[in-house]
């Protein structure tokens, strides 16, 4: 999960994608992924949102933050 805080956006993006592939077993990463929903890089935000969806119901605590992302343009 440290990679989600890396200085390089490509590393953060890859970390989010990898956690999404892991799926529900990555539920401990939900808070870290939720924080990436506010990343300065849009690709990181998108990958974090997708990963939360791939984690599934275990990521339900991130729903309010995901709803806020709907306003992101």
Buried (B, 14 or more C-beta within 10 A) or exposed (E): EEBBEEEEBEBBBBBBBBBBEBEEEBBEBBEBBBBBBEBEBEEBBBBBBBBBEBBEEBBEEBEEBBEEBEEEE
